[in-house]
C-alpha cells in the first residue's frame, strides 16, 4: 500500500511539473504569436481536434482523453521496481496528455505553436507524449515494464 501511495505522489508531482512547463511555454508563445527562425518557426495555432487534428466534439474528445490518462495512470501504479524507460514514458505521456486535456477543457482547443519543417504544428506536451509513447513501446518490447527491484 505504501509503495502505491508513493507512486501516486510521484505521478502527481511529475504531472504538475510537466503541465506547468507546457502551460508556461504556451502562454509565452501566445505573446509572441509568430517568429521565423528558418526551419524552426513559432506559429500560433488553435487546434480544435485531438491527436493529428482529428476533429471530435468536445465532450467526446475530453472523455476519450481522460480515459486514456486514467489507463496510463493505472499502468504506472501497477509497475514495480526502480523507474525505468517504460515507467518514465508513462509519466511523460501522462503529463503531456494532462496539459493538452487542460487546454481542451479550459479553452475548447489545444494551443500548438512549434512548426518544424514539414511536421504538423505541435507543442511541448505533444513532444512529451511522443517521446513517452516511444519509451513505452520500447519498454514493452524489451520487458522493462516487469522489472523487479
C-alpha positions as CSV (number, residue, x, y, z in Angstrom):
1,X,0.0,0.0,0.0
2,X,2.8,2.4,0.9
3,X,4.5,1.9,-2.5
4,X,1.2,2.6,-4.3
5,X,0.9,5.9,-2.4
6,X,4.4,6.9,-3.2
7,X,3.9,6.1,-6.9
8,X,0.8,8.2,-6.9
9,X,2.6,11.1,-5.3
10,X,5.5,10.8,-7.9
11,X,2.9,10.8,-10.7
12,X,1.1,13.8,-9.4
13,X,4.3,15.8,-8.8
14,X,5.6,14.9,-12.3
15,X,2.3,15.8,-13.9
16,X,2.1,19.1,-12.2
17,X,5.7,20.0,-13.2
18,X,5.1,19.0,-16.9
19,X,1.7,20.7,-17.1
20,X,3.2,23.9,-15.6
21,X,6.1,23.9,-18.0
22,X,3.9,23.2,-21.0
23,X,1.3,25.8,-20.0
24,X,4.1,28.4,-19.4
25,X,5.5,27.8,-22.9
26,X,2.0,28.1,-24.4
27,X,1.4,31.4,-22.6
28,X,4.8,32.7,-23.8
29,X,4.1,31.6,-27.4
30,X,0.7,33.3,-27.2
31,X,2.5,36.6,-26.5
32,X,4.9,36.1,-29.4
33,X,2.4,34.7,-31.9
34,X,4.9,34.4,-34.8
35,X,8.7,34.0,-35.1
36,X,10.6,32.7,-38.1
37,X,14.0,31.0,-37.4
38,X,14.4,29.2,-40.7
39,X,13.5,25.6,-40.2
40,X,12.0,26.3,-36.8
41,X,9.1,28.7,-36.6
42,X,6.7,29.7,-33.8
43,X,3.3,29.9,-35.3
44,X,0.2,30.2,-33.1
45,X,-2.4,27.6,-33.9
46,X,-5.7,26.8,-32.0
47,X,-6.1,23.1,-32.7
48,X,-9.8,22.2,-32.2
49,X,-9.2,18.4,-32.7
50,X,-7.3,15.8,-30.8
51,X,-4.1,13.9,-32.0
52,X,-3.2,14.7,-35.6
53,X,-6.1,17.3,-35.6
54,X,-8.7,14.6,-35.7
55,X,-11.9,16.6,-35.1
56,X,-14.2,15.2,-32.4
57,X,-16.9,17.1,-30.5
58,X,-15.6,18.3,-27.1
59,X,-17.4,16.1,-24.7
60,X,-16.3,13.0,-26.6
61,X,-12.7,14.2,-27.1
62,X,-12.4,15.1,-23.4
63,X,-13.9,11.8,-22.2
64,X,-11.5,9.8,-24.5
65,X,-8.5,11.8,-23.4
66,X,-9.5,11.4,-19.7
67,X,-10.0,7.6,-20.1
68,X,-6.6,7.3,-21.8
69,X,-4.9,9.2,-19.0
70,X,-6.6,7.0,-16.4
71,X,-5.4,3.9,-18.2
72,X,-1.8,5.3,-18.3
73,X,-2.0,6.2,-14.6
74,X,-3.2,2.6,-13.8
75,X,-0.3,1.2,-15.7
76,X,2.1,3.5,-13.8
77,X,0.6,2.4,-10.5
78,X,0.9,-1.3,-11.4
79,X,4.5,-1.0,-12.5
80,X,7.1,-2.2,-10.0
81,X,10.8,-1.7,-9.3
82,X,13.1,1.2,-9.9
83,X,11.9,3.7,-12.5
84,X,13.0,2.6,-16.0
85,X,12.4,3.8,-19.5
86,X,8.9,2.2,-19.7
87,X,7.8,3.9,-16.5
88,X,9.4,7.3,-17.4
89,X,7.5,7.0,-20.7
90,X,4.2,6.6,-18.8
91,X,5.0,9.7,-16.8
92,X,5.8,11.8,-19.9
93,X,2.6,10.7,-21.6
94,X,0.5,11.4,-18.6
95,X,2.0,14.9,-18.1
96,X,1.7,15.8,-21.8
97,X,-1.8,14.4,-22.1
98,X,-3.0,16.2,-18.9
99,X,-1.7,19.5,-20.2
100,X,-3.5,19.1,-23.5
101,X,-6.6,18.0,-21.8
102,X,-6.4,21.1,-19.6
103,X,-6.4,23.2,-22.8
104,X,-9.4,21.3,-24.2
105,X,-11.4,21.8,-21.1
106,X,-10.5,25.4,-20.4
107,X,-10.3,26.8,-24.0
108,X,-12.1,24.2,-26.2
109,X,-8.9,23.8,-28.2
110,X,-5.2,22.9,-27.7
111,X,-2.6,25.6,-28.2
112,X,0.0,24.5,-30.7
113,X,2.9,26.7,-31.7
114,X,6.0,24.9,-32.8
115,X,6.4,24.5,-36.6
116,X,9.4,22.4,-37.7
117,X,9.9,22.0,-41.4
118,X,7.2,19.7,-42.8
119,X,5.9,18.4,-39.4
120,X,2.4,19.4,-38.2
121,X,2.3,22.2,-35.7
122,X,2.8,20.9,-32.2
123,X,3.6,21.9,-28.6
124,X,5.8,20.8,-25.7
125,X,3.0,18.4,-24.4
126,X,3.0,16.7,-27.8
127,X,6.7,16.2,-27.5
128,X,6.3,14.6,-24.1
129,X,3.5,12.4,-25.4
130,X,5.5,11.3,-28.5
131,X,8.7,10.5,-26.5
132,X,6.7,8.8,-23.8
133,X,4.9,6.5,-26.3
134,X,8.2,5.6,-27.9
135,X,9.6,4.8,-24.4
136,X,6.5,2.7,-23.5
137,X,6.7,0.7,-26.7
138,X,10.5,0.1,-26.2
139,X,9.8,-0.9,-22.6
140,X,7.2,-3.4,-23.6
141,X,9.4,-4.9,-26.4
142,X,12.4,-5.2,-24.0
143,X,10.4,-6.3,-21.0
144,X,11.2,-3.3,-18.8
145,X,7.6,-3.0,-17.5
146,X,8.1,-6.1,-15.3
147,X,11.5,-5.2,-13.9
148,X,11.8,-6.1,-10.2
149,X,13.9,-4.3,-7.6
